[in-house]
Amino acid sequence: MLTLLLAVAQASNPAIRNTNGSVNIQVAPGKTVTFGNGLSSEVDPFALRDELQSQGSEIDELRNIVSAQNATIHSLHEAQASTMQALHQTVQAMVQDAVNGLTHTPTTTSSRSPTTSPMTSAPSAAPTTKPVGAVWRSTQNGAQVMSYLYSGKDTRLTWDVTHAVCAAAGAKTPGSNNPGYSSILKYCSYSPQDNHVVTSNCNWSGQRFTYVRGSLNGRPGYMCAHSQCDHGVILRGDSRDSSWGYWQNRRITLRTGDYVMCYVK
């Protein structure tokens, strides 16, 4: 009967082997109990039981270690997800602040001399624009532009800055209606929707303007005339001393006290 039981155990457990009439039972790595012919052995079955129970305890301990590691990994994943969500919310807040910085509430004191509320292009900047009534006229189509005083922090002059200043005054941005480029955003005009046509040229930094009235108080008045505002028109002076000029292939820094030229509706 015992021989039959060992045969069944051998079939279900590779640790039990029958070699030359002897039965070998591996109870631990590197430790084997051998029953000789006739199954006569001095092995203590209680010792064998204790050995197997010890092995079971070690397996349980390994399971606990793996479970703890899995819990740690899960906590790290949750912390990472929380950090990414916080970063996403921060970026959204920064974008919203930048968008809010370009909002404005223009008011007018008269039909010819509107005033504007402070406008910000970035959270740390607070530029304002004021019309001072210096008006110039395009020699090509007679379109007029008016000067607006810039009082924000120094910044690079771009199409976006020009658009923001003009929009804050309720005015359009000077540009071109050249058929080859009028539909291209911020090339020879800001956009098809925001385009006070002063010329049909592109680029139009060579477009001349003549003085009409008012004064720029010794400071320049700027208009972008090409892609990235790397070309543009510079107006200076008053009725006694006025001049038209331009820049090409360089960047302009807009400073407090300078002027941006726009069309007032």
Secondary structure, 3 states (H helix, E strand, C coil): CHHHHHHHHHHHCCCEEEECCEEEEEEECCEEEEECHHHCCCCCHHHHHHHHHHHHHHHHHHHHHHHHHHHHHHHHHHHHHHHHHHHHHHHHHHHHHHHHCCCCCCEECCCCCEECCCCCCCCCCCCCEEEEEEEEEECCCCCEEEEEEECCCCEECCHHHHHHHHHHCCEECEEECCCCCCCCCCCCCCCCCCCEEEECCCCCCCCCEEEEECCCCCCCEEEECCHHHCEEEEEEECCCCEEEEEEECCCCEECCCCEEEEEEC
